[in-house]
Amino acid sequence: MMARRITGIVTALLVVLALLTPGISEGAAKYTILLSMKGPGSGNPFWAAVERGARDTAKAMGVNLVVLAPPAETDVQAQIAQIEDQIAKRVNAIVVAPTDVSALNTTFDKARAQKIPVLFVDTDGTWRSKLTFIGTDNRAGGVMGGQFLCGAFKGKGDVAIITGVMTTQSIRSRVEGARAAMAKCGLHVVAELPANSDRALGHQAMEDILTSKPAVKGIFAANDLMALGAAEAVKADLALRAVADAEEIEATEEDLDNQIAQLAERSKAKPDSTDHQTLVGESREHVRAQ
């Protein structure tokens, strides 16, 4: 779905360029568009789809496409440096998902001074001179996520939220939507921990929640990488619990054997007697049923 959206975005931008720049239709290959993403596609399925859609469309339209992204969605300065470098190289247009709602405005002013159109995608910003914004309704998406948890738990119980960078419009809107939906149906948000749109931090945040709020039934994570990290933490926790339960059963059975041996010794019964074997079998079945 996002790949199709980006296809439409790049196509729309080419139409705008055709209107703003004489001769683009005759020489599309001379034109270069910068796609500045918030995160590298190699580590994020969402941005990988964005990049794939943009590259496919640019190839079909016969224009040059430069795809750049900061090392992390929190690295605002890296994105600024990348965009300003492309402005200096006189890129013809910029499609950007800003890492911060306002911090890149001065950089966008530099693009405007060079008559380079700037279009926001996925994440909106406060810069007033943007060509347009194309993206999803992130608050509505957050509401849908919150409503899903409401339905899953019948509006009862504790839940938690793993947030991203709250200065990013898309993240903030998703969190606000989910929080409102869960509060409306009666779920209790007992923890909100940041993970900066990072998989490893999402894993750590989930571990902290499992430790401090063990009664939590569900988690809303504000982006896919944090959700993947949280899922990994839950799977690891379940595996540890399974091992602990197995060790407890083994220890209980060993203790039971010792008790039976002591009873047999006191009663001077033979260990292989029928009563002894029956007692062992019944006791073991009782332990396994616990």
DOPA-568077 format. One line per 3 residues: number of its first residue (from 0); for each residue x, y, z of N, C-alpha, C, O. Coordinates in steps of 0.02 Angstrom, whole numbers, plus 50000, padded with zeros to 5 digits. Layout:
NUM = X Y Z X Y Z X Y Z X Y Z | ...
***
This chain:
0 = 50041 49940 50000 50000 50000 50000 50043 50063 50000 50030 50109 49961 | 50094 50065 50044 50137 50125 50046 50176 50132 49982 50188 50188 49959 | 50198 50076 49953 50234 50080 49889 50190 50113 49836 50214 50153 49797
3 = 50126 50096 49836 50080 50127 49788 50072 50201 49803 50067 50242 49757 | 50070 50219 49867 50064 50290 49885 50124 50329 49859 50116 50383 49831 | 50184 50301 49869 50244 50337 49848 50246 50342 49772 50270 50392 49745
6 = 50221 50291 49738 50216 50295 49665 50175 50356 49645 50194 50393 49601 | 50118 50365 49679 50076 50423 49664 50109 50488 49682 50101 50538 49647 | 50148 50488 49737 50182 50549 49759 50233 50571 49708 50235 50630 49689
9 = 50277 50524 49686 50329 50542 49638 50298 50564 49572 50321 50611 49541 | 50245 50528 49551 50212 50547 49489 50182 50617 49494 50189 50658 49448 | 50149 50632 49551 50120 50698 49561 50174 50751 49561 50164 50805 49533
12 = 50230 50737 49592 50284 50785 49595 50311 50800 49525 50328 50857 49510 | 50316 50748 49483 50340 50759 49415 50292 50803 49376 50314 50844 49335 | 50228 50794 49388 50178 50838 49355 50188 50910 49377 50187 50956 49336
15 = 50199 50919 49442 50210 50987 49468 50274 51016 49438 50275 51075 49418 | 50326 50976 49434 50389 50999 49404 50379 51019 49331 50408 51067 49306 | 50337 50981 49297 50324 50997 49227 50292 51065 49220 50304 51102 49172
18 = 50250 51082 49271 50218 51147 49270 50265 51203 49291 50262 51258 49264 | 50308 51188 49339 50352 51240 49366 50416 51250 49326 50445 51304 49326 | 50438 51197 49290 50502 51200 49257 50494 51187 49182 50479 51131 49163
21 = 50504 51236 49141 50497 51228 49069 50545 51174 49043 50604 51172 49062 | 50519 51131 49000 50562 51082 48967 50573 51017 49003 50609 50974 48978 | 50541 51008 49062 50554 50946 49099 50528 50885 49060 50558 50832 49062
24 = 50470 50894 49026 50442 50837 48990 50487 50815 48933 50485 50757 48913 | 50526 50861 48906 50571 50843 48851 50637 50814 48876 50672 50780 48838 | 50654 50827 48939 50719 50803 48964 50716 50781 49036 50752 50806 49078
27 = 50671 50732 49051 50661 50710 49120 50725 50683 49151 50736 50691 49211 | 50768 50652 49111 50829 50622 49138 50876 50674 49166 50922 50657 49204 | 50866 50737 49149 50909 50790 49175 50890 50809 49246 50926 50845 49280
30 = 50832 50786 49268 50805 50809 49332 50816 50756 49387 50811 50696 49375 | 50832 50782 49445 50847 50738 49502 50801 50756 49561 50794 50814 49579 | 50771 50704 49588 50728 50713 49647 50762 50680 49707 50787 50624 49702
33 = 50763 50715 49762 50788 50687 49825 50730 50660 49865 50681 50695 49878 | 50735 50596 49884 50688 50567 49933 50726 50561 49999 50771 50519 50006 | 50708 50603 50046 50741 50602 50112 50695 50568 50162 50645 50598 50184
36 = 50711 50507 50180 50669 50468 50225 50692 50478 50297 50748 50501 50310 | 50648 50460 50344 50666 50467 50414 50712 50411 50438 50752 50421 50483 | 50706 50353 50407 50746 50296 50429 50770 50256 50369 50737 50256 50317
39 = 50826 50221 50376 50852 50180 50321 50807 50121 50305 50784 50087 50350 | 50796 50109 50240 50753 50054 50220 50780 49986 50238 50742 49938 50244 | 50846 49980 50245 50876 49915 50259 50855 49888 50327 50858 49827 50338
42 = 50835 49931 50373 50817 49907 50439 50744 49914 50456 50724 49898 50512 | 50703 49936 50409 50634 49951 50424 50590 49931 50365 50599 49959 50310 | 50543 49885 50374 50501 49862 50318 50461 49920 50287 50450 49920 50227
45 = 50439 49966 50328 50400 50023 50303 50440 50065 50254 50418 50079 50198 | 50500 50086 50276 50541 50129 50233 50569 50090 50174 50584 50120 50122 | 50577 50025 50182 50599 49984 50125 50546 49986 50070 50563 49989 50011
48 = 50482 49984 50090 50427 49988 50041 50425 50057 50009 50413 50063 49949 | 50436 50108 50049 50438 50176 50023 50492 50183 49970 50480 50209 49915 | 50552 50160 49987 50608 50165 49940 50595 50126 49876 50609 50149 49821
51 = 50568 50066 49883 50555 50024 49825 50505 50057 49778 50514 50058 49717 | 50451 50084 49807 50401 50118 49766 50428 50178 49730 50413 50190 49671 | 50469 50218 49765 50498 50278 49735 50546 50260 49679 50545 50292 49626
54 = 50588 50210 49689 50636 50190 49637 50600 50163 49575 50619 50179 49519 | 50550 50123 49586 50513 50095 49529 50481 50150 49487 50483 50148 49426 | 50452 50199 49521 50418 50253 49485 50468 50299 49450 50457 50320 49393
57 = 50522 50315 49485 50572 50358 49454 50600 50326 49391 50613 50360 49341 | 50610 50261 49393 50636 50225 49335 50585 50227 49278 50603 50239 49220 | 50522 50217 49295 50470 50217 49244 50462 50286 49213 50446 50292 49154
60 = 50472 50339 49253 50464 50407 49229 50527 50436 49198 50525 50489 49167 | 50583 50400 49205 50645 50422 49174 50679 50480 49208 50711 50521 49175 | 50672 50485 49275 50706 50538 49312 50757 50507 49360 50753 50448 49376
63 = 50804 50547 49381 50854 50525 49430 50824 50531 49500 50790 50579 49516 | 50838 50481 49540 50814 50482 49609 50872 50470 49657 50910 50422 49649 | 50880 50513 49705 50929 50505 49758 50891 50489 49822 50849 50528 49843
66 = 50906 50432 49853 50872 50412 49915 50922 50416 49973 50974 50383 49971 | 50906 50456 50022 50949 50464 50081 50908 50458 50145 50848 50471 50145 | 50941 50438 50198 50908 50433 50263 50961 50439 50317 51017 50416 50309
69 = 50943 50470 50373 50990 50472 50430 50999 50402 50460 50957 50358 50448 | 51052 50392 50498 51063 50326 50528 51006 50304 50574 50994 50244 50582 | 50972 50352 50604 50916 50337 50649 50864 50392 50642 50880 50448 50622
72 = 50802 50376 50660 50749 50425 50653 50756 50483 50702 50723 50534 50694 | 50800 50476 50751 50813 50530 50798 50869 50576 50776 50882 50627 50808 | 50903 50558 50722 50963 50596 50702 50943 50654 50656 50951 50650 50595
75 = 50918 50707 50687 50894 50765 50649 50951 50799 50612 50944 50818 50554 | 51008 50807 50645 51065 50842 50615 51091 50806 50553 51112 50838 50505 | 51090 50740 50554 51113 50702 50496 51066 50714 50437 51090 50722 50380
78 = 51001 50716 50449 50955 50730 50394 50964 50801 50367 50962 50812 50306 | 50975 50849 50411 50987 50917 50389 51048 50920 50344 51047 50951 50291 | 51103 50887 50366 51165 50888 50326 51155 50856 50258 51180 50881 50208
81 = 51118 50801 50256 51106 50767 50192 51065 50810 50145 51082 50814 50085 | 51013 50843 50170 50971 50884 50127 51009 50946 50102 51005 50964 50044 | 51047 50977 50147 51083 51037 50127 51138 51021 50076 51153 51062 50033
84 = 51167 50962 50081 51215 50941 50031 51182 50934 49962 51211 50953 49911 | 51122 50908 49961 51086 50900 49897 51062 50967 49871 51058 50977 49810 | 51045 51013 49915 51027 51081 49893 51087 51113 49859 51080 51145 49806
87 = 51146 51104 49888 51207 51131 49859 51221 51101 49790 51250 51133 49747 | 51200 51038 49781 51210 51005 49716 51153 51021 49667 51151 50995 49612 | 51108 51064 49689 51053 51088 49647 51006 51033 49625 50988 51027 49566
90 = 50986 50992 49674 50934 50943 49660 50872 50982 49638 50862 51039 49659 | 50829 50952 49596 50772 50988 49568 50710 50989 49612 50668 51033 49605 | 50704 50940 49656 50646 50937 49701 50663 50893 49760 50706 50850 49757
93 = 50628 50905 49815 50640 50868 49877 50574 50838 49902 50526 50874 49913 | 50574 50772 49912 50520 50738 49946 50548 50716 50013 50597 50679 50015 | 50517 50738 50068 50548 50727 50133 50498 50705 50186 50442 50731 50189
96 = 50519 50658 50227 50484 50641 50288 50527 50669 50345 50576 50637 50365 | 50510 50727 50371 50554 50761 50420 50559 50724 50486 50510 50698 50512 | 50620 50722 50513 50632 50689 50577 50608 50731 50636 50602 50706 50692
99 = 50593 50794 50623 50568 50838 50676 50517 50886 50645 50525 50906 50587 | 50467 50903 50682 50412 50942 50654 50433 51012 50633 50403 51041 50588 | 50485 51041 50665 50505 51110 50651 50579 51120 50640 50599 51171 50612
102 = 50621 51074 50662 50693 51085 50664 50725 51093 50595 50780 51120 50590 | 50691 51070 50542 50720 51074 50475 50696 51135 50436 50713 51143 50377 | 50658 51179 50468 50628 51235 50431 50680 51281 50400 50670 51305 50344
105 = 50735 51293 50434 50788 51336 50406 50818 51304 50344 50834 51338 50295 | 50825 51238 50345 50851 51202 50286 50802 51207 50228 50822 51216 50171 | 50738 51202 50243 50688 51208 50190 50687 51280 50162 50672 51289 50103
108 = 50701 51328 50204 50706 51397 50179 50762 51403 50127 50756 51440 50078 | 50817 51367 50138 50872 51368 50090 50851 51337 50024 50871 51361 49971 | 50811 51285 50027 50785 51255 49966 50739 51303 49929 50743 51310 49868
111 = 50697 51337 49966 50651 51385 49935 50690 51442 49902 50671 51466 49848 | 50743 51463 49934 50784 51517 49905 50814 51497 49838 50827 51539 49795 | 50824 51431 49829 50852 51405 49766 50796 51383 49718 50809 51352 49667
114 = 50734 51399 49737 50675 51381 49697 50668 51305 49689 50648 51280 49636 | 50685 51269 49742 50678 51196 49743 50614 51179 49781 50610 51193 49841 | 50564 51150 49748 50502 51133 49784 50513 51078 49835 50553 51032 49824
117 = 50478 51083 49891 50484 51035 49946 50415 51006 49960 50367 51043 49973 | 50410 50940 49959 50347 50905 49971 50357 50859 50031 50405 50821 50034 | 50311 50863 50079 50315 50820 50139 50276 50756 50127 50221 50756 50099
120 = 50305 50700 50149 50273 50635 50142 50276 50598 50209 50326 50602 50244 | 50223 50562 50225 50217 50522 50286 50211 50564 50348 50167 50553 50389 | 50255 50613 50357 50257 50654 50417 50253 50727 50398 50293 50752 50358
123 = 50205 50762 50426 50197 50833 50410 50243 50874 50455 50271 50849 50504 | 50249 50938 50439 50290 50984 50478 50257 51053 50480 50204 51063 50451 | 50290 51099 50512 50262 51166 50521 50283 51216 50468 50260 51273 50467
126 = 50327 51194 50422 50352 51241 50371 50296 51260 50324 50266 51217 50292 | 50281 51324 50320 50221 51348 50285 50228 51346 50208 50178 51346 50173 | 50289 51343 50183 50299 51348 50110 50303 51281 50076 50321 51278 50017
129 = 50287 51228 50110 50289 51161 50078 50240 51159 50019 50188 51191 50020 | 50259 51121 49969 50216 51113 49910 50150 51081 49930 50097 51105 49911 | 50155 51027 49968 50096 50994 49995 50119 50940 50044 50179 50929 50052
132 = 50072 50908 50076 50086 50851 50119 50044 50793 50096 49983 50800 50086 | 50075 50735 50086 50040 50674 50067 50057 50621 50118 50116 50603 50126 | 50007 50595 50152 50021 50544 50202 49956 50518 50232 49902 50540 50213
135 = 49963 50472 50277 49905 50443 50311 49882 50487 50368 49919 50531 50391 | 49821 50475 50390 49796 50508 50451 49822 50468 50510 49792 50418 50530 | 49878 50490 50538 49910 50451 50590 49870 50447 50654 49872 50397 50690
138 = 49833 50500 50670 49791 50497 50730 49737 50443 50721 49723 50404 50767 | 49707 50441 50662 49657 50389 50648 49687 50320 50653 49656 50273 50678 | 49750 50313 50629 49784 50249 50635 49794 50229 50708 49786 50171 50726
141 = 49812 50278 50749 49820 50264 50821 49755 50244 50853 49753 50200 50896 | 49701 50278 50834 49635 50260 50861 49618 50188 50843 49592 50151 50885 | 49632 50169 50781 49618 50100 50760 49657 50049 50802 49630 49997 50822
144 = 49720 50065 50815 49760 50021 50857 49732 50016 50928 49728 49961 50956 | 49713 50073 50955 49683 50073 51022 49618 50035 51024 49605 49999 51072 | 49577 50043 50973 49513 50008 50970 49522 49932 50964 49483 49893 50990
147 = 49575 49913 50929 49589 49841 50923 49603 49811 50992 49577 49758 51009 | 49643 49846 51033 49657 49822 51100 49594 49823 51143 49583 49779 51185 | 49552 49874 51133 49488 49878 51169 49446 49816 51156 49418 49786 51201
150 = 49441 49797 51092 49403 49739 51074 49433 49674 51099 49397 49628 51119 | 49499 49670 51098 49533 49609 51120 49523 49596 51194 49519 49538 51215 | 49520 49650 51233 49517 49642 51307 49450 49665 51336 49444 49675 51396
153 = 49400 49674 51292 49333 49693 51314 49333 49757 51356 49290 49765 51400 | 49381 49802 51344 49382 49865 51380 49402 49859 51453 49390 49905 51492 | 49434 49803 51471 49454 49794 51541 49527 49774 51545 49551 49733 51506
156 = 49564 49803 51594 49632 49782 51605 49683 49837 51594 49665 49893 51575 | 49746 49821 51607 49801 49868 51600 49836 49859 51533 49846 49804 51509 | 49854 49916 51504 49892 49915 51441 49949 49966 51447 49951 50005 51495
159 = 49994 49965 51400 50051 50011 51400 50063 50036 51329 50041 50006 51280 | 50098 50092 51324 50115 50122 51260 50191 50129 51255 50223 50155 51301 | 50219 50108 51199 50289 50120 51184 50291 50176 51132 50270 50166 51075
162 = 50316 50233 51153 50315 50292 51109 50380 50298 51071 50430 50267 51087 | 50378 50340 51020 50438 50355 50981 50462 50425 50997 50460 50447 51054 | 50486 50459 50946 50510 50528 50955 50448 50573 50951 50419 50582 50898
165 = 50429 50602 51007 50366 50638 51011 50368 50707 50976 50317 50740 50970 | 50427 50728 50953 50431 50788 50913 50417 50774 50839 50417 50819 50798 | 50406 50710 50823 50388 50690 50756 50312 50687 50752 50279 50653 50792
168 = 50284 50722 50703 50211 50728 50699 50176 50661 50694 50126 50650 50728 | 50201 50615 50653 50168 50551 50643 50166 50510 50708 50114 50481 50724 | 50221 50509 50744 50224 50471 50806 50177 50501 50858 50138 50466 50890
171 = 50181 50566 50866 50139 50600 50916 50065 50589 50902 50026 50576 50948 | 50045 50593 50839 49975 50584 50821 49951 50513 50834 49896 50503 50859 | 49994 50463 50819 49975 50394 50832 49965 50382 50907 49916 50350 50928
174 = 50011 50407 50946 50007 50397 51019 49944 50431 51047 49908 50402 51087 | 49931 50492 51025 49873 50528 51049 49808 50491 51031 49763 50486 51071 | 49805 50465 50969 49746 50429 50948 49735 50365 50987 49679 50350 51008
177 = 49789 50327 50997 49784 50264 51035 49765 50277 51108 49722 50243 51136 | 49796 50327 51137 49783 50344 51207 49709 50362 51217 49677 50340 51265 | 49683 50403 51171 49613 50425 51177 49565 50366 51169 49516 50360 51205
180 = 49579 50322 51120 49535 50265 51108 49534 50217 51167 49481 50193 51186 | 49591 50204 51196 49594 50157 51252 49563 50186 51315 49531 50149 51353 | 49571 50250 51325 49540 50282 51383 49464 50280 51376 49428 50271 51425
183 = 49440 50290 51315 49368 50293 51302 49334 50226 51317 49277 50226 51342 | 49367 50171 51302 49336 50105 51312 49347 50077 51382 49318 50026 51400 | 49389 50110 51422 49399 50088 51491 49465 50053 51506 49477 50034 51563
186 = 49508 50045 51456 49574 50017 51470 49616 50067 51509 49610 50128 51500 | 49659 50042 51552 49701 50084 51593 49773 50084 51565 49806 50033 51565 | 49796 50142 51543 49865 50148 51519 49909 50158 51581 49909 50212 51611
189 = 49946 50107 51600 49984 50109 51663 50058 50126 51652 50095 50136 51700 | 50079 50129 51588 50149 50146 51574 50155 50173 51504 50122 50149 51457 | 50198 50222 51496 50217 50248 51430 50293 50256 51430 50321 50298 51466
192 = 50327 50216 51390 50400 50218 51388 50423 50235 51317 50396 50209 51268 | 50474 50278 51311 50500 50296 51245 50549 50243 51219 50585 50212 51258 | 50549 50234 51153 50598 50189 51122 50627 50219 51058 50664 50185 51022
195 = 50612 50282 51045 50644 50319 50990 50642 50284 50923 50690 50289 50884 | 50588 50249 50909 50579 50214 50845 50635 50166 50830 50654 50156 50772 | 50662 50134 50881 50720 50090 50875 50700 50020 50899 50668 50013 50951
198 = 50720 49969 50862 50701 49901 50879 50731 49878 50946 50696 49849 50987 | 50795 49891 50955 50829 49869 51017 50799 49906 51078 50789 49876 51131 | 50784 49970 51070 50754 50008 51125 50683 49985 51138 50660 49986 51195
201 = 50647 49964 51085 50581 49936 51094 50583 49872 51135 50540 49859 51177 | 50634 49832 51122 50646 49770 51160 50658 49786 51234 50629 49755 51278 | 50701 49836 51246 50717 49855 51315 50656 49883 51351 50644 49867 51409
204 = 50618 49926 51316 50558 49955 51346 50508 49901 51366 50478 49904 51419 | 50501 49850 51323 50454 49796 51338 50478 49755 51398 50438 49735 51439 | 50543 49743 51402 50570 49708 51461 50556 49747 51525 50538 49718 51576
207 = 50564 49813 51522 50550 49855 51581 50476 49851 51600 50459 49848 51659 | 50433 49851 51550 50361 49847 51564 50344 49779 51595 50305 49776 51643 | 50371 49726 51568 50357 49659 51595 50380 49652 51668 50350 49616 51707
210 = 50434 49688 51684 50460 49685 51753 50420 49729 51800 50402 49707 51855 | 50405 49790 51779 50372 49838 51824 50297 49833 51824 50264 49850 51874 | 50268 49810 51769 50195 49805 51763 50175 49737 51736 50151 49732 51679
213 = 50185 49684 51775 50173 49616 51750 50100 49602 51732 50085 49553 51698 | 50054 49644 51756 49983 49632 51741 49961 49661 51674 49904 49653 51654 | 50007 49694 51638 49990 49723 51573 49968 49669 51524 50001 49618 51516
216 = 49912 49682 51491 49884 49634 51443 49905 49647 51371 49911 49601 51331 | 49916 49711 51355 49931 49727 51285 49973 49790 51279 49977 49830 51326 | 50004 49797 51221 50050 49853 51208 50030 49887 51142 50016 49853 51093
219 = 50030 49952 51143 50027 49990 51080 50096 50020 51069 50120 50060 51109 | 50127 50002 51013 50192 50030 50995 50181 50077 50935 50144 50061 50889 | 50212 50136 50938 50197 50189 50890 50231 50180 50822 50217 50219 50776
222 = 50274 50131 50814 50298 50115 50747 50318 50041 50743 50322 50008 50795 | 50330 50017 50682 50340 49946 50673 50404 49919 50704 50403 49863 50731 | 50459 49956 50702 50521 49931 50731 50515 49922 50806 50538 49872 50833
225 = 50483 49970 50840 50474 49963 50912 50428 49904 50927 50438 49869 50977 | 50377 49894 50885 50332 49837 50895 50368 49770 50886 50357 49723 50924 | 50412 49767 50836 50451 49706 50826 50497 49692 50885 50503 49635 50907
228 = 50529 49744 50911 50571 49736 50970 50532 49713 51030 50554 49670 51068 | 50472 49742 51039 50430 49723 51096 50408 49650 51089 50407 49614 51139 | 50390 49629 51029 50369 49560 51018 50426 49511 51034 50414 49458 51063
231 = 50487 49530 51016 50545 49487 51031 50554 49480 51107 50570 49426 51131 | 50543 49535 51143 50550 49533 51216 50497 49488 51247 50512 49451 51294 | 50436 49491 51222 50382 49448 51248 50398 49375 51234 50389 49333 51278
234 = 50421 49359 51174 50438 49290 51157 50494 49265 51203 50492 49208 51227 | 50544 49307 51215 50600 49287 51258 50575 49275 51329 50597 49228 51362 | 50530 49318 51353 50502 49310 51420 50463 49246 51427 50469 49210 51477
237 = 50423 49230 51376 50384 49167 51377 50431 49106 51377 50417 49057 51412 | 50485 49110 51340 50533 49054 51338 50565 49044 51407 50574 48988 51430 | 50584 49100 51439 50613 49095 51506 50564 49067 51556 50583 49027 51600
240 = 50501 49087 51550 50450 49061 51596 50442 48986 51586 50433 48949 51634 | 50444 48963 51523 50436 48891 51509 50493 48851 51539 50483 48798 51568 | 50554 48878 51533 50612 48845 51563 50606 48843 51639 50620 48792 51670
243 = 50585 48899 51668 50577 48902 51741 50525 48853 51765 50534 48821 51817 | 50469 48847 51729 50416 48800 51748 50441 48728 51744 50426 48687 51787 | 50481 48713 51692 50507 48645 51684 50555 48629 51741 50554 48573 51767
246 = 50597 48677 51759 50644 48666 51814 50607 48657 51880 50628 48617 51922 | 50552 48694 51888 50513 48688 51950 50481 48619 51955 50480 48589 52009 | 50455 48594 51899 50425 48528 51899 50477 48475 51914 50465 48429 51953
249 = 50536 48482 51883 50590 48434 51895 50612 48434 51968 50623 48382 51998 | 50617 48495 51996 50636 48500 52066 50583 48471 52112 50599 48439 52162 | 50519 48480 52094 50464 48454 52134 50464 48378 52132 50453 48345 52183
252 = 50476 48350 52073 50477 48277 52066 50536 48247 52106 50529 48194 52136 | 50593 48281 52105 50650 48257 52143 50635 48258 52217 50653 48212 52254 | 50602 48313 52239 50584 48318 52310 50534 48263 52329 50537 48235 52384
255 = 50488 48248 52282 50439 48196 52294 50473 48128 52302 50454 48088 52345 | 50521 48115 52259 50558 48051 52264 50592 48045 52332 50592 47991 52363 | 50621 48100 52355 50655 48099 52420 50605 48084 52477 50620 48046 52523
258 = 50546 48116 52472 50496 48105 52524 50472 48032 52525 50463 48003 52578 | 50461 48005 52465 50438 47935 52460 50491 47888 52487 50476 47840 52522 | 50554 47902 52471 50608 47860 52496 50611 47862 52572 50624 47812 52604
261 = 50600 47922 52600 50601 47928 52673 50543 47889 52705 50551 47857 52757 | 50484 47893 52673 50427 47855 52698 50440 47780 52695 50424 47742 52740 | 50470 47760 52639 50484 47689 52631 50534 47665 52683 50529 47610 52710
264 = 50583 47708 52697 50633 47690 52746 50602 47683 52815 50617 47637 52853 | 50557 47732 52829 50527 47730 52896 50480 47669 52904 50475 47641 52958 | 50447 47651 52850 50400 47595 52854 50433 47529 52837 50402 47476 52839
267 = 50499 47534 52820 50537 47475 52801 50505 47438 52741 50508 47377 52734 | 50473 47480 52699 50443 47451 52638 50496 47446 52584 50544 47484 52584 | 50488 47399 52539 50534 47392 52483 50520 47444 52430 50461 47458 52415
270 = 50572 47474 52402 50562 47527 52352 50522 47505 52291 50490 47546 52258 | 50524 47439 52275 50489 47416 52215 50421 47385 52231 50392 47351 52189 | 50396 47397 52292 50332 47369 52310 50276 47400 52269 50283 47456 52243
273 = 50220 47364 52264 50164 47388 52223 50137 47453 52251 50122 47499 52213 | 50130 47459 52318 50104 47520 52349 50150 47579 52335 50128 47634 52321 | 50215 47566 52338 50264 47619 52325 50258 47644 52253 50257 47704 52241
276 = 50255 47598 52205 50251 47617 52135 50186 47655 52121 50185 47702 52082 | 50132 47634 52153 50068 47668 52144 50072 47739 52170 50048 47786 52139 | 50103 47746 52229 50110 47812 52260 50152 47858 52216 50135 47917 52207
279 = 50207 47831 52189 50250 47871 52146 50211 47894 52084 50214 47953 52065 | 50176 47848 52052 50139 47865 51991 50087 47918 52003 50081 47967 51966 | 50047 47908 52056 49994 47956 52071 50023 48024 52089 49996 48076 52070
282 = 50078 48023 52126 50109 48086 52147 50136 48124 52087 50128 48185 52082 | 50168 48088 52041 50195 48121 51982 50139 48151 51939 50146 48207 51913 | 50084 48114 51933 50029 48141 51894 50001 48204 51926 49980 48251 51892
285 = 50001 48205 51993 49978 48264 52030 50024 48324 52016 50000 48380 52007 | 50089 48311 52015 50137 48365 52003 50128 48393 51933 50127 48454 51924 | 50122 48349 51884 50114 48372 51814 50050 48411 51804 50046 48454 51759
288 = 50000 48397 51845 49936 48432 51838 49937 48502 51867 49892 48542 51854 | 49989 48517 51907 49991 48583 51941 50001 48638 51891 50004 48696 51910
***
